[in-house]
């Protein structure tokens, strides 16, 4: 019975980080994520990474979305794109940016507000 009481009344899961809530909040504050259109990043040749741009329908806001689908830390070089990677809108995991390189831990995601 103690196990069942602890299972049903323990609020610890509510205190744990909930990335889906963080990403949903970012979507609600960014026009590009909320109702934008997708542009594939065809220059990405790393099969561990998926990336694309989200453009607001008004045309004035753009976000870059990058997902690391691998079980390894991956560094992505974005120097050929000229993206301003200084504004991380939302991420999960310890994503770091150095110049035009983005280092992402395993199974992490990051969204940059480019303008």
Secondary structure as UniProt FT lines:
FT   HELIX           2..9
FT   HELIX           12..15
FT   HELIX           19..29
FT   HELIX           31..35
FT   STRAND          37..40
FT   TURN            42..43
FT   TURN            47..48
FT   STRAND          49..55
FT   TURN            57..58
FT   STRAND          62..68
FT   STRAND          74..77
FT   HELIX           79..81
FT   STRAND          88..92
FT   STRAND          96..98
FT   TURN            99..100
FT   STRAND          101..104
FT   TURN            106..107
FT   STRAND          109..113
//
